[in-house]
Amino acid sequence: MNRAVFDTNVLVSGLLGKRGAAPRLLALARDGVFALQISAAILDETAEILAREFDWTQERIAIARAFLSSIAQHVIPHIELDVIARDRDDNRILECSLASRSDYIVTFDKDLLHLKRYGGADIIQPAEFLAMLRQKGAEI
């Protein structure tokens, strides 16, 4: 089964949206089509963005955290990376991917996409990941 780490921008988009690749991918993770990997740092950043940029209440954020926790495998990275200097939070995504030996990092972030591959994981956009799952026969 493919393992994937979603950048916080994909998680936030998936939690906010009803249409598009990101919400569909969260539903597929929930259905066990692939193994979503997540770390405490990724959950914390997602919660921070939902509060700061979308004015979500702490109760609503707690529900979102519980949902993400229920559909993902929790990873504890044991190394701290400094690969992307412009946005240090991007390094948390890479750390989670390395620790979980993920096959894919799914993101909208140009700094991450520019890498194309890191530590054995292809770095792709949500629509590309969805298309790849389709090609592998996932019911989407």
N, CA, C and O of each residue as an XYZ file, in Angstrom:
560
protein
N       0.845     -1.183      0.000
C       0.000      0.000      0.000
C       0.883      1.236      0.000
O       1.868      1.310      0.734
N       0.524      2.193     -0.821
C       1.268      3.448     -0.882
C       1.126      4.229      0.413
O       0.058      4.280      1.024
N       2.241      4.839      0.815
C       2.238      5.739      1.972
C       2.444      7.156      1.461
O       3.263      7.393      0.573
N       1.697      8.092      2.026
C       1.799      9.491      1.578
C       1.723     10.435      2.763
O       0.999     10.202      3.730
N       2.494     11.510      2.658
C       2.435     12.617      3.605
C       1.805     13.791      2.869
O       2.219     14.136      1.763
N       0.806     14.397      3.488
C       0.179     15.588      2.923
C       0.742     16.814      3.616
O       0.825     16.868      4.843
N       1.124     17.791      2.821
C       1.528     19.080      3.361
C       0.306     19.708      4.030
O      -0.832     19.349      3.726
N       0.549     20.638      4.932
C      -0.568     21.276      5.632
C      -1.500     22.001      4.673
O      -2.700     22.091      4.936
N      -0.971     22.524      3.557
C      -1.848     23.215      2.617
C      -2.861     22.261      1.993
O      -3.975     22.672      1.669
N      -2.494     21.005      1.822
C      -3.425     20.003      1.295
C      -4.424     19.607      2.384
O      -5.615     19.455      2.111
N      -3.945     19.443      3.606
C      -4.846     19.096      4.707
C      -5.888     20.193      4.926
O      -7.078     19.909      5.063
N      -5.434     21.442      4.958
C      -6.361     22.561      5.153
C      -7.353     22.634      4.004
O      -8.552     22.793      4.231
N      -6.870     22.519      2.783
C      -7.753     22.543      1.614
C      -8.768     21.406      1.678
O      -9.939     21.591      1.346
N      -8.320     20.249      2.099
C      -9.218     19.105      2.215
C     -10.277     19.285      3.287
O     -11.423     18.868      3.117
N      -9.890     19.908      4.391
C     -10.846     20.143      5.477
C     -11.835     21.250      5.139
O     -12.977     21.220      5.597
N     -11.416     22.213      4.353
C     -12.276     23.343      4.005
C     -13.194     23.056      2.824
O     -14.314     23.563      2.768
N     -12.727     22.253      1.891
C     -13.428     22.105      0.622
C     -14.409     20.959      0.549
O     -14.373     20.015      1.338
N     -15.287     21.079     -0.430
C     -16.215     20.008     -0.734
C     -15.908     19.420     -2.105
O     -16.295     18.293     -2.413
N     -15.197     20.210     -2.931
C     -14.828     19.769     -4.270
C     -13.323     19.869     -4.438
O     -12.640     20.578     -3.700
N     -12.827     19.142     -5.427
C     -11.408     19.194     -5.731
C     -10.681     17.972     -5.228
O     -11.248     17.106     -4.562
N      -9.406     17.928     -5.568
C      -8.600     16.747     -5.260
C      -8.356     16.578     -3.757
O      -8.423     15.457     -3.254
N      -8.076     17.662     -3.030
C      -7.710     17.543     -1.611
C      -8.823     16.916     -0.761
O      -8.533     15.987     -0.007
N     -10.074     17.371     -0.841
C     -11.115     16.719     -0.048
C     -11.317     15.256     -0.465
O     -11.571     14.391      0.373
N     -11.201     15.000     -1.750
C     -11.362     13.617     -2.239
C     -10.258     12.733     -1.686
O     -10.507     11.588     -1.307
N      -9.049     13.253     -1.638
C      -7.931     12.469     -1.108
C      -8.094     12.166      0.377
O      -7.736     11.079      0.830
N      -8.628     13.111      1.133
C      -8.893     12.819      2.552
C      -9.922     11.710      2.686
O      -9.798     10.851      3.559
N     -10.939     11.719      1.827
C     -11.946     10.655      1.859
C     -11.320      9.304      1.488
O     -11.658      8.280      2.082
N     -10.423      9.303      0.522
C      -9.756      8.058      0.133
C      -8.829      7.551      1.231
O      -8.700      6.343      1.426
N      -8.185      8.467      1.948
C      -7.360      8.061      3.097
C      -8.253      7.428      4.165
O      -7.915      6.396      4.744
N      -9.391      8.062      4.412
C     -10.352      7.524      5.378
C     -10.793      6.115      4.985
O     -10.979      5.248      5.839
N     -10.958      5.900      3.666
C     -11.411      4.603      3.163
C     -10.290      3.582      3.037
O     -10.536      2.447      2.629
N      -9.060      3.966      3.381
C      -7.949      3.022      3.374
C      -7.356      2.728      2.009
O      -6.708      1.697      1.831
N      -7.565      3.614      1.035
C      -7.019      3.410     -0.308
C      -5.495      3.561     -0.294
O      -4.806      2.923     -1.090
N      -4.977      4.380      0.582
C      -3.542      4.538      0.796
C      -3.354      4.867      2.268
O      -4.313      5.170      2.976
N      -2.112      4.803      2.718
C      -1.816      5.047      4.131
C      -1.293      6.472      4.307
O      -0.144      6.767      3.978
N      -2.140      7.339      4.823
C      -1.748      8.715      5.114
C      -0.865      8.714      6.358
O      -1.180      8.071      7.359
N       0.248      9.448      6.278
C       1.198      9.544      7.378
C       1.136     10.964      7.936
O       1.021     11.928      7.179
N       1.213     11.090      9.259
C       1.110     12.417      9.867
C       1.966     12.462     11.129
O       2.179     11.443     11.786
N       2.447     13.641     11.453
C       3.218     13.831     12.681
C       2.538     14.895     13.529
O       1.654     15.614     13.063
N       2.965     14.980     14.777
C       2.412     15.997     15.684
C       2.682     17.397     15.137
O       1.829     18.276     15.252
N       3.851     17.616     14.547
C       4.179     18.938     14.007
C       3.244     19.326     12.867
O       2.850     20.487     12.752
N       2.889     18.361     12.027
C       1.969     18.632     10.920
C       0.572     18.924     11.457
O      -0.094     19.843     10.978
N       0.125     18.163     12.435
C      -1.181     18.429     13.055
C      -1.202     19.810     13.712
O      -2.180     20.547     13.586
N      -0.131     20.154     14.406
C      -0.068     21.456     15.084
C      -0.111     22.607     14.086
O      -0.820     23.590     14.300
N       0.647     22.489     12.997
C       0.650     23.569     12.000
C      -0.721     23.691     11.333
O      -1.193     24.798     11.078
N      -1.351     22.563     11.056
C      -2.685     22.578     10.451
C      -3.667     23.303     11.378
O      -4.440     24.148     10.927
N      -3.634     22.974     12.659
C      -4.518     23.623     13.635
C      -4.241     25.119     13.712
O      -5.171     25.923     13.781
N      -2.965     25.491     13.699
C      -2.591     26.904     13.771
C      -3.134     27.677     12.566
O      -3.645     28.786     12.721
N      -3.026     27.106     11.385
C      -3.515     27.766     10.172
C      -5.033     27.905     10.209
O      -5.568     28.956      9.856
N      -5.725     26.860     10.630
C      -7.191     26.915     10.697
C      -7.652     28.001     11.667
O      -8.640     28.688     11.407
N      -6.948     28.155     12.772
C      -7.313     29.187     13.755
C      -6.978     30.586     13.244
O      -7.811     31.492     13.286
N      -5.759     30.744     12.768
C      -5.269     32.072     12.386
C      -5.897     32.590     11.091
O      -6.315     33.746     11.024
N      -5.962     31.750     10.079
C      -6.392     32.222      8.770
C      -7.873     32.008      8.475
O      -8.436     32.676      7.608
N      -8.506     31.081      9.193
C      -9.902     30.776      8.897
C     -10.812     30.938     10.103
O     -12.003     30.631     10.040
N     -10.238     31.428     11.211
C     -11.002     31.752     12.413
C     -11.824     30.577     12.944
O     -12.934     30.755     13.445
N     -11.260     29.376     12.825
C     -11.954     28.211     13.370
C     -11.886     28.251     14.890
O     -10.887     28.691     15.460
N     -12.941     27.796     15.542
C     -12.964     27.704     16.999
C     -12.093     26.526     17.441
O     -11.794     25.625     16.657
N     -11.699     26.556     18.700
C     -10.895     25.451     19.240
C     -11.667     24.133     19.193
O     -11.077     23.070     19.000
N     -12.971     24.206     19.368
C     -13.790     22.992     19.304
C     -13.771     22.396     17.892
O     -13.616     21.188     17.717
N     -13.929     23.250     16.910
C     -13.917     22.784     15.521
C     -12.533     22.234     15.142
O     -12.428     21.240     14.424
N     -11.489     22.885     15.629
C     -10.125     22.410     15.378
C      -9.907     21.055     16.042
O      -9.275     20.176     15.456
N     -10.415     20.880     17.238
C     -10.275     19.590     17.932
C     -10.954     18.475     17.136
O     -10.432     17.363     17.055
N     -12.099     18.767     16.559
C     -12.804     17.776     15.730
C     -11.975     17.449     14.492
O     -11.859     16.282     14.116
N     -11.399     18.464     13.857
C     -10.563     18.246     12.674
C      -9.324     17.423     13.024
O      -8.948     16.513     12.285
N      -8.695     17.745     14.151
C      -7.518     16.974     14.595
C      -7.886     15.528     14.845
O      -7.151     14.620     14.456
N      -9.019     15.309     15.491
C      -9.458     13.937     15.768
C      -9.727     13.181     14.465
O      -9.379     12.008     14.335
N     -10.346     13.862     13.508
C     -10.603     13.237     12.205
C      -9.292     12.853     11.531
O      -9.120     11.710     11.109
N      -8.361     13.809     11.429
C      -7.080     13.517     10.781
C      -6.336     12.403     11.508
O      -5.737     11.533     10.876
N      -6.376     12.434     12.827
C      -5.709     11.389     13.612
C      -6.320     10.019     13.370
O      -5.628      9.002     13.419
N      -7.623      9.999     13.108
C      -8.304      8.715     12.914
C      -8.052      8.103     11.540
O      -8.217      6.896     11.364
N      -7.658      8.912     10.573
C      -7.468      8.385      9.214
C      -5.992      8.244      8.845
O      -5.672      7.779      7.751
N      -5.092      8.640      9.747
C      -3.659      8.637      9.434
C      -2.880      7.775     10.416
O      -3.321      7.508     11.533
N      -1.719      7.356      9.966
C      -0.769      6.665     10.829
C       0.166      7.714     11.411
O       0.717      8.539     10.682
N       0.341      7.679     12.722
C       1.172      8.683     13.381
C       2.643      8.300     13.321
O       3.017      7.151     13.554
N       3.459      9.284     13.006
C       4.883      9.100     12.819
C       5.614     10.031     13.763
O       5.203     11.175     13.962
N       6.696      9.543     14.343
C       7.540     10.378     15.193
C       8.900     10.497     14.505
O       9.722      9.584     14.585
N       9.135     11.631     13.825
C      10.440     11.822     13.182
C      11.552     11.883     14.221
O      11.389     12.460     15.296
N      12.680     11.278     13.881
C      13.802     11.250     14.813
C      14.978     12.102     14.350
O      16.036     12.109     14.979
N      14.786     12.817     13.248
C      15.830     13.721     12.777
C      15.194     15.077     12.482
O      14.008     15.167     12.165
N      15.997     16.120     12.592
C      15.522     17.456     12.271
C      16.274     17.932     11.034
O      17.503     18.009     11.026
N      15.514     18.249      9.989
C      16.099     18.659      8.720
C      16.114     20.179      8.574
O      15.329     20.891      9.199
N      17.025     20.649      7.737
C      17.086     22.055      7.384
C      17.353     22.145      5.878
O      18.350     22.720      5.442
N      16.445     21.566      5.102
C      16.587     21.497      3.650
C      16.009     22.745      3.000
O      16.595     23.290      2.065
N      14.868     23.195      3.490
C      14.188     24.354      2.918
C      14.269     25.504      3.922
O      13.633     25.480      4.976
N      15.062     26.499      3.568
C      15.310     27.613      4.487
C      14.188     28.648      4.458
O      13.912     29.287      5.474
N      13.539     28.819      3.304
C      12.530     29.878      3.156
C      11.307     29.653      4.032
O      10.709     30.614      4.516
N      10.931     28.410      4.240
C       9.786     28.071      5.102
C      10.154     26.829      5.893
O      10.005     25.700      5.424
N      10.632     27.062      7.088
C      11.139     25.954      7.923
C      10.079     24.872      8.186
O      10.424     23.710      8.399
N       8.794     25.250      8.172
C       7.738     24.265      8.404
C       7.715     23.195      7.308
O       7.266     22.074      7.548
N       8.194     23.532      6.118
C       8.267     22.530      5.041
C       9.180     21.374      5.423
O       8.982     20.245      4.974
N      10.173     21.654      6.246
C      11.083     20.601      6.683
C      10.378     19.544      7.531
O      10.793     18.385      7.543
N       9.312     19.934      8.242
C       8.556     18.964      9.043
C       7.882     17.920      8.135
O       7.736     16.758      8.516
N       7.476     18.349      6.933
C       6.868     17.432      5.969
C       7.914     16.420      5.507
O       7.643     15.222      5.436
N       9.104     16.912      5.196
C      10.191     16.028      4.763
C      10.586     15.054      5.874
O      10.844     13.880      5.611
N      10.633     15.540      7.103
C      10.973     14.684      8.244
C       9.967     13.551      8.413
O      10.345     12.403      8.644
N       8.685     13.881      8.295
C       7.636     12.873      8.420
C       7.748     11.852      7.293
O       7.591     10.651      7.514
N       8.016     12.333      6.099
C       8.147     11.441      4.956
C       9.310     10.468      5.135
O       9.171      9.272      4.883
N      10.453     10.987      5.570
C      11.607     10.115      5.798
C      11.322      9.084      6.881
O      11.604      7.898      6.707
N      10.762      9.538      7.999
C      10.508      8.635      9.122
C       9.507      7.543      8.778
O       9.594      6.430      9.298
N       8.558      7.856      7.904
C       7.514      6.884      7.550
C       7.846      6.099      6.282
O       7.114      5.192      5.886
N       8.959      6.464      5.657
C       9.346      5.849      4.385
C       8.215      5.968      3.369
O       7.842      5.006      2.697
N       7.694      7.169      3.287
C       6.571      7.422      2.379
C       6.999      7.340      0.928
O       8.157      7.570      0.577
N       6.023      7.003      0.097
C       6.224      6.932     -1.342
C       5.967      8.285     -2.003
O       6.515      8.590     -3.063
N       5.116      9.092     -1.350
C       4.699     10.362     -1.939
C       4.601     11.448     -0.877
O       4.229     11.193      0.269
N       4.944     12.665     -1.288
C       4.633     13.875     -0.544
C       3.681     14.646     -1.452
O       3.998     14.920     -2.610
N       2.515     14.991     -0.917
C       1.480     15.647     -1.716
C       1.345     17.083     -1.216
O       1.098     17.325     -0.035
N       1.512     18.031     -2.141
C       1.579     19.431     -1.738
C       1.198     20.366     -2.878
O       1.219     19.990     -4.050
N       0.852     21.586     -2.504
C       0.706     22.688     -3.456
C       1.941     23.608     -3.394
O       2.081     24.513     -4.216
N       2.817     23.375     -2.435
C       3.935     24.255     -2.124
C       5.036     24.184     -3.186
O       5.563     23.110     -3.477
N       5.374     25.337     -3.758
C       6.368     25.393     -4.839
C       7.767     24.995     -4.368
O       8.514     24.365     -5.115
N       8.124     25.358     -3.137
C       9.452     24.987     -2.625
C       9.611     23.470     -2.551
O      10.655     22.926     -2.913
N       8.572     22.799     -2.082
C       8.623     21.336     -2.023
C       8.534     20.726     -3.422
O       9.284     19.806     -3.748
N       7.631     21.229     -4.237
C       7.479     20.689     -5.589
C       8.765     20.828     -6.396
O       9.076     19.981     -7.234
N       9.503     21.893     -6.141
C      10.769     22.123     -6.843
C      11.762     20.978     -6.596
O      12.581     20.673     -7.462
N      11.691     20.352     -5.428
C      12.590     19.237     -5.115
C      12.303     18.008     -5.989
O      13.217     17.248     -6.312
N      11.058     17.819     -6.362
C      10.568     16.697     -7.186
C      10.627     15.340     -6.480
O       9.724     14.520     -6.639
N      11.658     15.109     -5.722
C      11.807     13.840     -5.000
C      12.693     14.098     -3.789
O      13.648     14.872     -3.852
N      12.359     13.437     -2.687
C      13.203     13.572     -1.506
C      13.138     12.280     -0.708
O      12.058     11.812     -0.349
N      14.300     11.712     -0.436
C      14.385     10.519      0.405
C      13.517      9.370     -0.064
O      12.976      8.638      0.765
N      13.368      9.191     -1.345
C      12.573      8.085     -1.865
C      11.122      8.411     -2.132
O      10.378      7.561     -2.620
N      10.705      9.623     -1.822
C       9.305     10.013     -2.046
C       9.204     10.980     -3.217
O       9.935     11.967     -3.292
N       8.291     10.680     -4.124
C       7.979     11.617     -5.198
C       7.149     12.749     -4.614
O       6.253     12.507     -3.805
N       7.438     13.980     -5.016
C       6.720     15.148     -4.514
C       5.819     15.649     -5.628
O       6.293     16.131     -6.657
N       4.508     15.530     -5.412
C       3.533     15.810     -6.461
C       2.347     16.602     -5.918
O       2.133     16.691     -4.709
N       1.586     17.171     -6.846
C       0.378     17.909     -6.476
C      -0.784     16.937     -6.233
O      -0.752     15.798     -6.698
N      -1.810     17.393     -5.501
C      -2.951     16.528     -5.201
C      -3.607     15.912     -6.442
O      -3.937     14.726     -6.435
N      -3.797     16.690     -7.495
C      -4.435     16.147     -8.703
C      -3.595     15.032     -9.319
O      -4.143     14.059     -9.838
N      -2.276     15.166     -9.267
C      -1.388     14.121     -9.780
C      -1.493     12.855     -8.939
O      -1.501     11.747     -9.475
N      -1.573     13.022     -7.624
C      -1.692     11.862     -6.739
C      -3.016     11.147     -6.994
O      -3.061      9.918     -7.044
N      -4.077     11.906     -7.153
C      -5.387     11.336     -7.455
C      -5.343     10.570     -8.777
O      -5.877      9.465     -8.868
N      -4.717     11.142     -9.791
C      -4.600     10.468    -11.089
C      -3.790      9.183    -10.970
O      -4.129      8.175    -11.589
N      -2.727      9.213    -10.181
C      -1.911      8.027     -9.982
C      -2.715      6.929     -9.289
O      -2.614      5.760     -9.662
N      -3.498      7.289     -8.303
C      -4.345      6.302     -7.633
C      -5.354      5.695     -8.600
O      -5.617      4.493     -8.562
N      -5.916      6.530     -9.464
C      -6.835      6.040    -10.492
C      -6.153      5.026    -11.407
O      -6.710      3.971    -11.711
N      -4.952      5.362    -11.837
C      -4.198      4.477    -12.734
C      -3.905      3.133    -12.078
O      -3.834      2.108    -12.756
N      -3.736      3.142    -10.777
C      -3.467      1.901    -10.047
C      -4.746      1.143     -9.718
O      -4.704      0.110     -9.049
N      -5.889      1.655    -10.187
C      -7.145      0.930    -10.034
C      -7.969      1.283     -8.813
O      -8.925      0.574     -8.498
N      -7.630      2.356     -8.114
C      -8.438      2.765     -6.959
C      -9.793      3.247     -7.444
O      -9.890      3.937     -8.459
N     -10.826      2.886     -6.723
C     -12.168      3.367     -7.042
C     -12.317      4.779     -6.527
O     -12.367      5.018     -5.321
N     -12.389      5.721     -7.470
C     -12.403      7.135     -7.089
C     -13.664      7.796     -7.605
O     -13.867      8.991     -7.389
